[in-house]
Protein backbone atom coordinates (compact mmCIF):
# COMPACT_ATOMS: atom_id res chain seq x y z
CA UNK A 1 0.00 0.00 0.00
CA UNK A 2 1.15 3.51 -0.60
CA UNK A 3 2.06 6.17 1.92
CA UNK A 4 -1.22 8.07 1.60
CA UNK A 5 -3.22 4.95 2.44
CA UNK A 6 -1.14 4.36 5.58
CA UNK A 7 -1.64 8.02 6.55
CA UNK A 8 -5.43 7.94 6.30
CA UNK A 9 -5.77 4.52 7.87
CA UNK A 10 -3.48 5.66 10.70
CA UNK A 11 -5.71 8.66 11.37
CA UNK A 12 -8.74 6.43 11.75
CA UNK A 13 -6.84 3.79 13.70
CA UNK A 14 -5.74 6.40 16.24
CA UNK A 15 -9.29 7.50 16.89
CA UNK A 16 -10.50 3.91 17.19
CA UNK A 17 -7.59 3.00 19.47
CA UNK A 18 -8.58 5.93 21.70
CA UNK A 19 -12.05 4.41 22.05
CA UNK A 20 -10.48 1.12 23.16
CA UNK A 21 -7.64 2.35 25.39
CA UNK A 22 -8.58 5.93 26.22
CA UNK A 23 -7.42 8.92 24.30
CA UNK A 24 -5.13 11.87 24.77
CA UNK A 25 -7.22 14.29 22.70
CA UNK A 26 -8.37 14.10 19.11
CA UNK A 27 -5.23 15.57 17.55
CA UNK A 28 -2.96 13.49 19.79
CA UNK A 29 -4.93 10.34 19.01
CA UNK A 30 -4.53 10.96 15.30
CA UNK A 31 -0.77 11.52 15.60
CA UNK A 32 -0.39 8.38 17.73
CA UNK A 33 -2.46 6.49 15.16
CA UNK A 34 -0.24 7.58 12.28
CA UNK A 35 2.94 6.75 14.20
CA UNK A 36 1.52 3.43 15.35
CA UNK A 37 0.45 2.52 11.83
CA UNK A 38 3.88 3.22 10.38
CA UNK A 39 5.71 1.52 13.26
CA UNK A 40 3.60 -1.63 13.13
CA UNK A 41 3.83 -1.73 9.34
CA UNK A 42 7.61 -1.60 9.51
CA UNK A 43 7.75 -4.11 12.35
CA UNK A 44 5.47 -6.58 10.57
CA UNK A 45 7.60 -6.26 7.43
CA UNK A 46 10.93 -6.66 9.29
CA UNK A 47 9.69 -9.69 11.22
CA UNK A 48 8.27 -11.11 7.98
CA UNK A 49 4.84 -11.47 9.58
CA UNK A 50 1.80 -11.25 7.36
CA UNK A 51 -1.47 -9.82 8.66
CA UNK A 52 -4.36 -12.29 8.71
CA UNK A 53 -6.16 -10.28 6.01
CA UNK A 54 -5.03 -9.19 2.56
CA UNK A 55 -5.19 -5.71 1.04
CA UNK A 56 -6.78 -2.78 2.82
CA UNK A 57 -8.18 -4.99 5.59
CA UNK A 58 -4.63 -6.06 6.45
CA UNK A 59 -3.47 -2.45 6.54
CA UNK A 60 -6.35 -1.52 8.85
CA UNK A 61 -5.60 -4.50 11.11
CA UNK A 62 -1.88 -3.71 11.28
CA UNK A 63 -2.49 -0.01 11.92
CA UNK A 64 -5.02 -0.81 14.63
CA UNK A 65 -2.61 -3.10 16.47
CA UNK A 66 0.17 -0.53 16.30
CA UNK A 67 -2.07 2.31 17.44
CA UNK A 68 -3.44 0.41 20.43
CA UNK A 69 0.04 -0.68 21.51
CA UNK A 70 1.53 2.80 21.11
CA UNK A 71 -1.36 4.50 22.90
CA UNK A 72 -1.12 1.97 25.74
CA UNK A 73 2.61 2.64 26.08
CA UNK A 74 1.93 6.37 26.08
CA UNK A 75 -0.56 5.94 28.94
CA UNK A 76 1.90 3.81 30.90
CA UNK A 77 4.71 6.34 30.50
CA UNK A 78 2.48 9.33 31.23
CA UNK A 79 0.97 7.60 34.25
CA UNK A 80 4.36 7.05 35.86
CA UNK A 81 5.37 10.68 35.81
CA UNK A 82 5.29 12.36 39.17
CA UNK A 83 3.58 15.73 39.32
CA UNK A 84 5.90 18.70 39.62
CA UNK A 85 4.88 21.45 41.97
C-alpha positions in Angstrom: 0.0 0.0 0.0 1.2 3.5 -0.6 2.1 6.2 1.9 -1.2 8.1 1.6 -3.2 5.0 2.4 -1.1 4.4 5.6 -1.6 8.0 6.6 -5.4 7.9 6.3 -5.8 4.5 7.9 -3.5 5.7 10.7 -5.7 8.7 11.4 -8.7 6.4 11.7 -6.8 3.8 13.7 -5.7 6.4 16.2 -9.3 7.5 16.9 -10.5 3.9 17.2 -7.6 3.0 19.5 -8.6 5.9 21.7 -12.1 4.4 22.1 -10.5 1.1 23.2 -7.6 2.3 25.4 -8.6 5.9 26.2 -7.4 8.9 24.3 -5.1 11.9 24.8 -7.2 14.3 22.7 -8.4 14.1 19.1 -5.2 15.6 17.6 -3.0 13.5 19.8 -4.9 10.3 19.0 -4.5 11.0 15.3 -0.8 11.5 15.6 -0.4 8.4 17.7 -2.5 6.5 15.2 -0.2 7.6 12.3 2.9 6.8 14.2 1.5 3.4 15.4 0.4 2.5 11.8 3.9 3.2 10.4 5.7 1.5 13.3 3.6 -1.6 13.1 3.8 -1.7 9.3 7.6 -1.6 9.5 7.7 -4.1 12.4 5.5 -6.6 10.6 7.6 -6.3 7.4 10.9 -6.7 9.3 9.7 -9.7 11.2 8.3 -11.1 8.0 4.8 -11.5 9.6 1.8 -11.3 7.4 -1.5 -9.8 8.7 -4.4 -12.3 8.7 -6.2 -10.3 6.0 -5.0 -9.2 2.6 -5.2 -5.7 1.0 -6.8 -2.8 2.8 -8.2 -5.0 5.6 -4.6 -6.1 6.4 -3.5 -2.4 6.5 -6.3 -1.5 8.9 -5.6 -4.5 11.1 -1.9 -3.7 11.3 -2.5 0.0 11.9 -5.0 -0.8 14.6 -2.6 -3.1 16.5 0.2 -0.5 16.3 -2.1 2.3 17.4 -3.4 0.4 20.4 0.0 -0.7 21.5 1.5 2.8 21.1 -1.4 4.5 22.9 -1.1 2.0 25.7 2.6 2.6 26.1 1.9 6.4 26.1 -0.6 5.9 28.9 1.9 3.8 30.9 4.7 6.3 30.5 2.5 9.3 31.2 1.0 7.6 34.2 4.4 7.1 35.9 5.4 10.7 35.8 5.3 12.4 39.2 3.6 15.7 39.3 5.9 18.7 39.6 4.9 21.4 42.0 
